[in-house]
Amino acid sequence: MATVLLRTIIIYLVFVIAIRLLGKRQVGELEISELIVTFMLSELATVPIQDPSIPLSYAFIPLVILIAFEIISSFLVTKSKLFKKMIIGNPSYIINKGRLDQKELARLRMSVPELLGELRQKNVGDISNVEYAILEENGKLSVFERDASSSVSHALIIDGDINESNLKIAGKSKKWVEECLKKHKLELQNVFLFSCDDDGNINIIIKDEK
């Protein structure tokens, strides 16, 4: 009994440290990869507790490997557009400037009643009042109603790379972005974030010097 109790305490402490290392978000805010790793960690943690004959190292080694993999993946997501698209994906604009994108709704396998239900949970009773409905990477729906504050900012440049999909959504071209950069005497590779809202207001954040 004492052995099981000691193992439980050790596994608990290691698991808490592992979760702390992985991040700070709540379960509803986890990315898919983070959610999978969390489930796998919980399964690994219970094995040595259920069977005292299994060495603790059988849980620790896979646990360390999973944490290392997730940390490396998180780093690669910030450096590689392809890796980010594979692991996280991009936000999906279900309603864009008041227009319901039926193809995007079908691609997401989301029914109209499901969408309406999501809108009601955001205290929106009429879909015609929605300017933007965006399904974020973490699966949550962001909703902006048609009013003075419904202008959405689109990230056109992220860490020196032009975001093609956001360009299309914002109705801008590469040439327009290049002209803006030229006006501000900036090079593309030196821009950390370049965003533009529906009113044409831009915000530029320069990369920190290393």
Buried (B, 14 or more C-beta within 10 A) or exposed (E): EEEEEEBBEBBEEBBEEBBEEBBEEEEEBBBEBBBEBBEBBEEBBBBBBEEEEEEBEEBBEBBEEBBEEBEEBBEBBEEEBEBBEEBBEBBBBBBBEEEBBEEBBEEBEBEEEEBBEBBEEBEBEEBEBBBBBBBEBBEEBEBBBEEEEBBBBBBBBBEBEBBEEBBEBBEBEEEBBEEBBEEEEBEBEEBEBBBBEBEEEBEBEEEEEE
